[in-house]
Amino acid sequence: MNIRIKYLFLLLTASILFFGCFGKSDSDYLTVHMIDVGQGDSFLIKTPEGTSILIDGGSPQYGDDVVAYLKREKIQQIDYLIATHPHSDHIGGLVTVMNEFPVENLILPEVSHTSQLFESFLDTAFTTNVPLFPVKKSSRHSLEDEIFFDILHTGVHYGSHLNNWSVVLRLTHQEMSFLFTGDLESEAERDLLNQFSSKKLASEVLKVGHHGSNTSTTPAFLQVVSPQVALISCGINNQYGHPSTEVVNRLEESGVWIYRTDLQGTIVLYSDGYNVWSHQPPVNLDPISSSNVKPSFCGFFVNGVPLLTAHIIPFKKEVV
């Protein structure tokens, strides 16, 4: 009898833990996917109600990989496609993407480029009837309840310096904000600081500009944005030395947790509007037992598979 009672107790406890921990799926949260496209950028954002945003698509050779990833994530259409600027490591894969998925809105900078790839990119947008929206001013786009993104536009003409034309997007999910800066460099960072208040720029998560190059993420910009998580997309042992040791040190000295595709592959962040967590710990978390970033063994389902450990970032909210 005692053995039977113990067995029933253990079964009940296991059931409570399982259904308590895994009662939700990743579709209940906003997710930000930093897709590993080598030396390039590609970010997928999915909202709880299914709105999808794709920011860049890596180089042309990664187009099929991005398409395959989107299909695994059950993407059927792209509501907002953001081509941050005309360089091949950002728009190259988007030609393949536009041929595979219907796109509701294509947002891009109001700058042209003479490369054959950019012409092919525009031709594909026209032949697939994708509506183009060149950025001419700042704008807000509401997605669903308490989720929206702002396009932050300085209005400055940067000539042939394509990196500084990068479309800047700030995504807000209740109390959490994510800032995506493309390949923005110091000059354009300074223009953002001059034209927008710290409240408009401050974000818990920063997509580090220009793959972590020392041309970007200046001390002044980092101080105002004040991120607690940094996302760096770059290739393994790339020829440019990205990310710069100077930038990595600057982030670490500011107490920022860092995620990198060259060291970790694709990274997914989850947000409930008040917390952000990931399936992987930050690269500069060593050892985890001495950090205030704690692994939780109470997870949820990701595409039907239980996520056993979630590394939760303890954000410190401050009035800016």
N, C-alpha and C positions, 0 to 999 in steps of 0.2 A: 504493500500500500504506500509506504514511504517513497519507494522508488518511483511509483506511478505519479505521485504528487510532485516529486522533484522534476520528473520528465515534463509534466504539464506546465510547471512553473517556468522551466527553461524554454519550452516552446512558446509560451505567452510572452516572455521577455524578448525572445528573438523576434517575434512578430511585431511587437511594439517598436523595437529598435529599427526593424527593416522598414515598416510602413511609415514610421515617424521620420526617418532619415531620407527615405526615397519616395516620399509622397508627391514630389514635384518632378518636372522634367526641365531640361534647359530652355524649353519654349516658354516657360513661365518668367524668364528673365530677359533682360537686354544682354546681348552678347556682342563682343568686339573680337574679331578674329584677325590676328596678324599672320597672314599666310606667308609661308616660306617660299619666296620666289628668288632666292639667291641675292645678287646685288641689284636690288630693286625694291619697289613698294607694291603691296596689295593688301587692302584691309576690307573685310566684310563686316557690316553692322546689321544685326537682326533684332527687331523689336519683339516684345511679347505677342503682339497681334499680327506679326508676319511681315511688316514693312522691311524691305531690304535696301541697303545702301552699299555700293561697292566703290571704294576709293582706290583708283589706279589698278593696273593689272600686270605689273612686272614687264620684263622684256618679252619680245615675240616668242621666244622658245618656251616660255612659261604659260602661254595662252591655254594650251590643253590642260595643264595642271590646275590652273585657276578654274576652268570650266568643270573639271572633274570634282574639285573641292566644292564648288557651288551646288553641283548635283547631289553630292553626298549630304550636303546641308539642306537638301530638299527645296532649293531655290527654284521657283518657276518663272519669275520675272524679276527684273531689277527696277525698283521704283526710282532710285536716284543713282546715276552713274557719275562719279566725280573724276574727271581727268585733270589732275592738279596742274600739269604743265606738259609741253610737247616732247619731253625727252623720252627716248625709247625704253628706258628702264621703268617707266611709269605708264606709258600708253601702249607699249608694244603688244601686250597680251590682250588688250581691250578689243582689238580687231576680231579675234577669235570669240571673245565673250559676246560681242554684239551680233555675231552670226549665229549664236546658239540660244540667246535669251532675248525676249522682248524687253525693251528699255523704255520706261515712261518719261524720264527726264535725263538729259545729258548736260551737266554743268561743267564748264571749262573756262579758262581765262580768255580775256579778249586780246589774244596775241596770236600771231601766225608764225609758221615755221616752214622753211623750204625743203625739209627732208622728204624723201619719198615715203617714209613710214607715216609721217603726219598727214600727207596727202591721201594715203591709203586709209588711214584712220577716219578722215572726214568723208571719203567716198563711201566707206562702209556705213557710217552713220546715215548718210543720205539714202543709200540703196535699201537700208533696213528701216527707213522712215522713223529714225530716232529724233525726237524734238531737241534742238540745241538751244541752250540758254547761256550765252557768254556772260560772264560776271562783269557788270558795269557799276554796281553799287552793293553795299551791304544789304543783307536780306535775312528774314527769319522764315523757317519752314517747319510748321507744326506737323508732327507725325501721328501722335496719339496722346492720350491723357498724360500730361506732365513729361512728355518727351518731345523735344524739338531740336533743330540745329540752326545755328547762325552762320552765314557766310560773312567773314570779316574782310572787307575790301578797303584798301588804303586810297585807291584812286590815283596812285602814283604810276607814272609811265617809266618802266624799267628798260626800255629799248630792247636790245638783243640779249639781255641777261635773263634767260628763261627761268632760272631757279627762283628768282625773286617775283616772278609772275604767279608763283604757286597759289592755287586756291586754298585759303585757310578756312577750316571748318571747325566750329566748336559745338559739340554735341552735349546736350544736357538731359539727364535722366533724374528728375527730382533733385536730390542734393548732390549728385555726382556729375562732374563735367569732364569731357575728353576733348583735348585740343589736337587737331591734325594740321600739320604745317607743310606737308610736301617736302620740297627741297629749299625752303625759305632760308636765306642767308642773313648775315648781320645787318645789312642796309635795310632790308624789308622788315626785319624784326624791330629795328629802331623806329621805322615808320608806324608799325602797329602800336608801339609804346607811346608814340606821340599823338596818335589819333583815337585810341581806345583807353577807357579807364581800366584800372587793375581789376575791377569787378567784372568787366567784360572778357578779360583774358585769363584770370585765375582758374586753374583746372586741376583736378586731382590726378588726372592721367595726361601725360604729354607724349605725343608721337614725335620723337626727337627729329629735328630737321636734317635733311641731307645725309641720312644714314649715319649720323653721329660724327660728321665731319667737323673740323675745328673752324669752318666757315660759319657755323651756326651755333645756336644755344649759347649765346653770350651771357656773361654773368648778370647783366641788367635784365635781359629777357627772362632768364631762369628765376631771378628774384621775384619778378612780378607774377609770372605764371604760377610759381610756387607748387610744382607738382609733387606728388608723393610716389608716383609710379612713372617710369619712363619706358617707352617702347622703341627699340632700335631694330630696324630692318636692314640687314646687310648680308653679303655673301661670305662664306668661309674663306679665310686667307685671301681676301680680295686685294687687287692690285693697288687700291687707294689707301689701304691702311685704316679703313673704317671698322669700327668707330675709333675716333681719335682718343688716345690715352688722356689727353688734356680734358676732353669733354666728359669721359667716363669718370675721371677724378673729380671734376666739378660737380657732377651729379651725386657721387658718393659723399662728397664733403657737405652737400646740401641735404643729406639724409634721404635720398631718393632710391626706391627699389627699382632695379633694372631688369628688363626682359630683352633677350636678343635672339633673333632667328638664326644667326650663324652658330650659336652655341646650343640652342634649344629646339630649333625647328619651329613649326607653327605653334603660336601661343593663342589661347582663348581666354579672354577676361569675361566674367559674368557680373552683372550688376542688378541689384534689386532696388536701386535708387538711393540706398543708404549705405551699402557696403559693396566692395568689389573683391572678387576672389578669382583664382585661377587653378587649373589642374596641375600647374607646376610652380615650384617656389622661384623667387627671383634669383638671378645668377649671383648676386652679391649677398645672398643669405647664407652665412657660414659662421658657426653652425646654427641650425634652426632652433635648437634648444636655448640659445642665448638671445634670441630675437623676440620681439613682440609680435612677429608674424607667426601665428600659430596654425599648425595643420589641424583641420577638423576631419574626423573620420565619419561624419554624418554628411553624406553627399546627396546626389540626385541622379536621375537618368539623363544620359547624353545619347541621343539617337538610339534609345532603347538599352544602352549599356550603363550599368551603375558606375558613377564616379565616386570612388571610395574616399579620396582625400581631396579636400579643397583648401588652398592656402589663402586665408582671409587677411586682407590688408586692413590694419586698424587706423582708419583715417582720422586725422585731427582737424575738425572743422573750425575755421577761424573766420571772423567777420572781416571782410576786406573793404 
